[in-house]
């Protein structure tokens, strides 16, 4: 559990099912969480591919170029 809480690993489908059962959450909650897990796995794979193909320096250079073209940057 601590690895999930500290974002060192994603939960598994079984972890989500156990949490939903322990929290007595609605079935829709389980569906929503499983969809988020699928999205997180896709994002992680895309992130790994971006860094594997061009390296961190290239990714940072792309971000620097975008920032240079920006007129306003907001943080949330």
N, C-alpha and C positions, 0 to 999 in steps of 0.2 A: 504494500500500500504506500509506503513512504516514497518509493521510486516514482509512483504515479503522482503523488502530491507534490514532489519536487521537480516534476517534469523531466525525469531521467528516462522514463519509458512511457509509452502509450498504454492505456488499459486494453485488455483483451475483451472479446465479446463476453466471455465468462465473467470477467470482472464487472462489466456493466450489468449483466444479468443479476449477479450477486448483490450489487448496490441497489438496483431497482427493487429486488425482493426485500432487502433489509430496510429500505426506506419506505416500503409499501407505496411506491410511486405508481402512477397510472401507466398503462401499457403504451400510451402515446409517448411518454417520457423515454421509455426504452427505445422506441423507434427513432425518436429525435436524437438520442445519444449515439445510437449505432450509425445513423447517417453522419453525425459529426465525426465519429471515429473514422469512417470511410474517407471523408473529406480531409481529415488530418493526415491520413496515410498517403493520400495523393499529393498533398502539399509537401510532405516530408520527402517523398520520392522526387518531386520536381526540384526541390531545393538541393538535394544531393546531386541530381543531374546537372544543375546549373553550375555548381562548384566543381564538379568532377570534370566537366567539359572545358571550362575556361579558367578555373582557379578563382580564389577569393579576390585577388587583385583586379581581375577583369570585371568582376561583378561590382566591386567598389567603384571602379572607374565609370561604369555605366550609371551608377547612382549619382556620382559626382557630376556627370554630364547632365543628367536630368535636373539636379538641383541648380546647376548653372543657368538652365533655361527657365527656371521657375520664378514667378513674380511674388508668390506668397506661399509660405509653408506653415501649416497649422499642425499642432499636436493635440491628441486626444488622450 
